[in-house]
């Protein structure tokens, strides 16, 4: 599989192959080579329906029967590749060559790429198109950049400060410990400290250990499964105990949560009832619920276990089988390629649960979790060995 955007004889082309055929879209007009004007390019695909928009002029390739997921295992390249042998013969419409010109404000799935030494994993022969130390985006939050003989300076609008306008004025003199993040509270002209996992107190300076984790809705734990390379991904299992009084919230997300095509197994609450969603590929993410499930927000402890055997899903609530469905009788995809990542309670600070889950769950979990077990492991997940923020002791 591949997706490639390139210039071919002056025209912009989008080419992608999802495993069955190569689809090509080409701009109506050539890109002018004279002058130094900027051009706005948007391109991508939804399933196998592609779109290409150059300076407001759109071309769309209607969806057709066939493969709908882009399955790639390579790095993402901008402007060229480390070796031309990495380019598929059909991807560039001829002999590939590197791009000569300028690129800025590049974003994938709404997330802007940092086209710099600090943001990229590698690169070569890339210069600064701006010609000064300012460049693009060095001053954040609408700050104004001024070139200086030895670098640059930023004029920051209220309420931002710092060398690159990344720091809130409310956090300039914060007392948060080294294991904390300062969270500005503009309405109160103050701040609060979000403690990393294992730390507590107003300024996050007290070490804590616990076996029951309490989440506040803006909390998360991210656990990296050390046994992932040895797992049988066609037979997955996730089990945990939870207690809450809130009817909405994400309990667990077994998956990387970085791209809309990523596999995942998710457990959460919606309308006070248990909701389980599984995606093994091609966006087959059918919510599994049952109209007669009892309420789950009674502040009692509930045990939920989800078993995945290829495309057959079993859900147990308090040891009672409440859901048993085959989400894809055609067996198109049968493995849960979750990348060895399991989120509990939510996602990293600044990542909306609603956005990351595509609206499947509306908010982070508020309540307590314990006894998390992956697959058939004899030991529970050691929560204190994971990473996370704003998680309190629920012991």
ChimeraX attribute file (.defattr): number of C-alpha atoms within 10 A of each C-alpha:
attribute: neighborCount
match mode: 1-to-1
recipient: residues
	/A:1	16
	/A:2	18
	/A:3	20
	/A:4	20
	/A:5	21
	/A:6	21
	/A:7	19
	/A:8	14
	/A:9	9
	/A:10	13
	/A:11	15
	/A:12	20
	/A:13	22
	/A:14	23
	/A:15	21
	/A:16	24
	/A:17	22
	/A:18	19
	/A:19	14
	/A:20	10
	/A:21	11
	/A:22	14
	/A:23	17
	/A:24	19
	/A:25	19
	/A:26	22
	/A:27	19
	/A:28	14
	/A:29	12
	/A:30	14
	/A:31	15
	/A:32	11
	/A:33	8
	/A:34	6
	/A:35	6
	/A:36	9
	/A:37	7
	/A:38	10
	/A:39	11
	/A:40	10
	/A:41	15
	/A:42	14
	/A:43	19
	/A:44	20
	/A:45	18
	/A:46	12
	/A:47	17
	/A:48	21
	/A:49	14
	/A:50	20
	/A:51	19
	/A:52	23
	/A:53	19
	/A:54	20
	/A:55	13
	/A:56	11
	/A:57	12
	/A:58	15
	/A:59	16
	/A:60	15
	/A:61	14
	/A:62	10
	/A:63	13
	/A:64	10
	/A:65	6
	/A:66	12
	/A:67	14
	/A:68	21
	/A:69	20
	/A:70	21
	/A:71	16
	/A:72	11
	/A:73	8
	/A:74	8
	/A:75	7
	/A:76	11
	/A:77	12
	/A:78	13
	/A:79	15
	/A:80	17
	/A:81	18
	/A:82	12
	/A:83	7
	/A:84	13
	/A:85	9
	/A:86	9
	/A:87	17
	/A:88	16
	/A:89	12
	/A:90	17
	/A:91	23
	/A:92	20
	/A:93	16
	/A:94	10
	/A:95	10
	/A:96	19
	/A:97	14
	/A:98	13
	/A:99	13
	/A:100	9
	/A:101	9
	/A:102	13
	/A:103	14
	/A:104	15
	/A:105	12
	/A:106	14
	/A:107	11
	/A:108	10
	/A:109	9
	/A:110	7
	/A:111	10
	/A:112	11
	/A:113	13
	/A:114	14
	/A:115	17
	/A:116	13
	/A:117	10
	/A:118	8
	/A:119	9
	/A:120	12
	/A:121	10
	/A:122	10
	/A:123	15
	/A:124	8
	/A:125	4
	/A:126	12
	/A:127	10
	/A:128	13
	/A:129	12
	/A:130	10
	/A:131	8
	/A:132	14
	/A:133	17
	/A:134	19
	/A:135	15
	/A:136	15
	/A:137	15
	/A:138	18
	/A:139	22
	/A:140	20
	/A:141	17
	/A:142	14
	/A:143	20
	/A:144	17
	/A:145	20
	/A:146	14
	/A:147	13
	/A:148	11
	/A:149	7
	/A:150	7
	/A:151	10
	/A:152	17
	/A:153	20
	/A:154	20
	/A:155	17
	/A:156	21
	/A:157	13
	/A:158	12
	/A:159	13
	/A:160	20
	/A:161	21
	/A:162	16
	/A:163	14
	/A:164	20
	/A:165	23
	/A:166	15
	/A:167	18
	/A:168	18
	/A:169	19
	/A:170	20
	/A:171	21
	/A:172	14
	/A:173	9
	/A:174	17
	/A:175	16
	/A:176	21
	/A:177	19
	/A:178	11
	/A:179	19
	/A:180	21
	/A:181	20
	/A:182	21
	/A:183	16
	/A:184	20
	/A:185	13
	/A:186	12
	/A:187	7
	/A:188	8
	/A:189	10
	/A:190	13
	/A:191	21
	/A:192	18
	/A:193	22
	/A:194	25
	/A:195	27
	/A:196	22
	/A:197	28
	/A:198	24
	/A:199	22
	/A:200	22
	/A:201	15
	/A:202	13
	/A:203	20
	/A:204	23
	/A:205	17
	/A:206	13
	/A:207	11
	/A:208	14
	/A:209	15
	/A:210	15
	/A:211	16
	/A:212	19
	/A:213	24
	/A:214	25
	/A:215	26
	/A:216	16
	/A:217	19
	/A:218	22
	/A:219	25
	/A:220	29
	/A:221	26
	/A:222	24
	/A:223	20
	/A:224	17
	/A:225	16
	/A:226	10
	/A:227	10
	/A:228	14
	/A:229	10
	/A:230	7
	/A:231	14
	/A:232	13
	/A:233	18
	/A:234	17
	/A:235	18
	/A:236	21
	/A:237	21
	/A:238	22
	/A:239	22
	/A:240	20
	/A:241	20
	/A:242	23
	/A:243	19
	/A:244	23
	/A:245	15
	/A:246	17
	/A:247	18
	/A:248	24
	/A:249	27
	/A:250	28
	/A:251	29
	/A:252	27
	/A:253	26
	/A:254	25
	/A:255	20
	/A:256	18
	/A:257	19
	/A:258	11
	/A:259	11
	/A:260	15
	/A:261	18
	/A:262	21
	/A:263	24
	/A:264	25
	/A:265	24
	/A:266	26
	/A:267	28
	/A:268	24
	/A:269	25
	/A:270	20
	/A:271	13
	/A:272	19
	/A:273	18
	/A:274	25
	/A:275	23
	/A:276	24
	/A:277	20
	/A:278	24
	/A:279	25
	/A:280	25
	/A:281	22
	/A:282	18
	/A:283	16
	/A:284	16
	/A:285	18
	/A:286	13
	/A:287	15
	/A:288	19
	/A:289	16
	/A:290	12
	/A:291	6
	/A:292	8
	/A:293	14
	/A:294	12
	/A:295	13
	/A:296	23
	/A:297	21
	/A:298	14
	/A:299	13
	/A:300	11
	/A:301	16
	/A:302	17
	/A:303	18
	/A:304	20
	/A:305	21
	/A:306	23
	/A:307	18
	/A:308	23
	/A:309	17
	/A:310	20
	/A:311	23
	/A:312	17
	/A:313	21
	/A:314	19
	/A:315	26
	/A:316	16
	/A:317	19
	/A:318	13
	/A:319	11
	/A:320	11
	/A:321	13
	/A:322	16
	/A:323	16
	/A:324	14
	/A:325	13
	/A:326	14
	/A:327	20
	/A:328	15
	/A:329	9
	/A:330	9
	/A:331	13
	/A:332	13
	/A:333	15
	/A:334	19
	/A:335	20
	/A:336	25
	/A:337	23
	/A:338	22
	/A:339	17
	/A:340	16
	/A:341	18
	/A:342	24
	/A:343	24
	/A:344	25
	/A:345	31
	/A:346	30
	/A:347	25
	/A:348	16
	/A:349	14
	/A:350	7
	/A:351	11
	/A:352	18
	/A:353	23
	/A:354	16
	/A:355	12
	/A:356	17
	/A:357	19
	/A:358	11
	/A:359	11
	/A:360	21
	/A:361	25
	/A:362	19
	/A:363	24
	/A:364	26
	/A:365	30
	/A:366	23
	/A:367	21
	/A:368	24
	/A:369	25
	/A:370	23
	/A:371	17
	/A:372	21
	/A:373	18
	/A:374	19
	/A:375	16
	/A:376	12
	/A:377	10
	/A:378	8
	/A:379	10
	/A:380	15
	/A:381	19
	/A:382	14
	/A:383	22
	/A:384	16
	/A:385	13
	/A:386	16
	/A:387	16
	/A:388	24
	/A:389	23
	/A:390	24
	/A:391	25
	/A:392	23
	/A:393	17
	/A:394	14
	/A:395	11
